Amino acid sequence: MKQFLKNTIKKIIQKLTTLLSSTKVGRLVNEVIVNDVMNRVQEMEHNGLRMKFTVPNSLNRFRVESFSTKEPETLEWIDCFPDKAVLWDIGANVGLYSIYAAKKKNCRVVAFEPSIFNLELLARNLFMNNLQDQVTIAPFALSDGLGPSLMRMTTTEWGGALSTFGKKTGWNGESIKEVFAFQTFGVSMDQAVSVLHLPHPNFIKMDVDGIEHFILQNGPDVLSTIQGILVEINDDFNEQAEKSRDALERAGLTLKEKLYSEMFEDTKFSSSYNQIWARI
């Protein structure tokens, strides 16, 4: 019933905006609404640290409101970083964890995010938190090599996820339900350092919804010297789980723990864990 009402209201609004677009005044009204939506900001606090985020829709409001509870293990992992460490946030989305690491531990962050629908929000969020000089946006995909390929997306929603680059499978190993796609460039982790001269990371956070193993297998030089990595792995996606483990073990890293928030219990994501690996 709730979803029915939501869809009905959505259709009414869509018809209204279409009607408004037929007149000059109506188009101005639509533009003012869009600009207002994109400038809506929500402040939040975690462990005494205040941050600001753009919230143009319910998904981004959820990300902000669940900041402390959605991935508490990720926040605790970042809390253990030494000051001024270099973090690669691979699959940065709108920058929640990039911003937390930069503000909490004074990290130098490279935020990898190829989604054209997330990049504007990522840039806005960095600017609002005065981190534009401390966090570098890498607006392309990390992959298994250098070259162009399709970025396949399951949503065009601002702040959306569950998309993939260069492959046709998603986070669960099944064919992705593509609603939008575009060509962009991918590069391996090792090439990001050797070709693009990005700073070598001390830590890596990786959440790219299904191609983690392709990225890890093609970054042996980077992985061989990092202090630790937090990577989301679906235990039921056997190829992903096995090849990721092999790449991380070959790099001399040890699995310390794998965790997920209680909010994912008994959901389709209950087999996906944030694995924390460290050099011991």
Buried (B, 14 or more C-beta within 10 A) or exposed (E): EEEEEEEEEEEEEEEEBEEBEEEEEBEEBBEEEEEEEBEEEBEBEBEEEEBBBBBBBEBBBEBBBBBEEBBBBBBEBBEEBEEEBBBBBBBBBBBBBBBBBBBBBEBBBBBBBBBBBBBBBBBBBBEBBEBEEBBBBBBBBBBBEBEEBBBBBBBEBBBBBBBBBBBEBBBBBEEBEBEBEEEBBBBBBBBBBEEEEBBBBBBBBBBBBBBBBBBBBBBBBBBEEBBBBBBBBBEEBEEBBEBBBEBBEEBEBEEEEBBBBEEBEEEEBEBBBBBBBBBE
